[in-house]
């Protein structure tokens, strides 16, 4: 029996199939008609690490990412813009001597992030600059909130500092403030503080469902920001839960969030979908450092085709319901998409 003989016998007696989904997959054009989701650089926010020094320093667990000097940051932002990526989010590496119990450097008017925002907006007014609000890069304890002497993370006291941090970022020119700290009530408090200071146009992208995830490992290496003691489980969400994400969503909407986020993305596609179906706000998802590191490591070993898996992962996040994706692949993906 050869394929040829099978073909000639079958064509004479085709199966009686009224439905043949393969008809819609026959050609690139037909597949284009049926395509439900697509990726474009306009969907990306590009996370960038910065440090207060000269030169760019590679990050071992995140190949292709560096701690950028301010000059390096401006070059990277210019490159991203030219490739269609219109937004960056900044993460500062803070030297140990500037980290304190009360994380005062978080709202220093001449802090690294504040200077970086102003420098970016001066050079590229159209670039949408997003900033992270949380104390971990500035806290000697490495936590997103203030730590009491007995080791508890203090909620309301932290929120007061987060407001100062958000305000200093808005003052420097930030377009979108993104609180990643997971304290209760921070969105309302930050909205109030921004409005009272006249920053009614500055938006809030809330990390609504941010999980206590092991996928943040490489990020904490990149910034030396891992907690010195304990973990983040009393404020970040339990990976076992998804109903709880809807509760956080409801509160963030009531408190005035403009956009909501799910983080990480790849292992939480179901949460992205539930949030998408429960809100009219734009939904963002963060493809975090560990997701990026996995794809990089397997690709470096020749086990996966980097371009194909990276684009497929991003597409899956969009299909799950994300409007916007924060991804370390933003620039590279924009280039890959332009080649197609
Ligand atoms: C800080 C913050 C973290 C990430 C973004 N903002 C780390 C953490 O919460 O421990 C992780 C991003 C990534 O892993 O790519 N609050």
Boltz pocket constraint, residues with backbone or C-beta under 6 A from the ligand:
constraints:
  - pocket:
      binder: B
      contacts: [[A, 132], [A, 133], [A, 134], [A, 136], [A, 144], [A, 180], [A, 181], [A, 215], [A, 216], [A, 217], [A, 218], [A, 219], [A, 220], [A, 225], [A, 232], [A, 287], [A, 288], [A, 289], [A, 290]]
      max_distance: 6.0
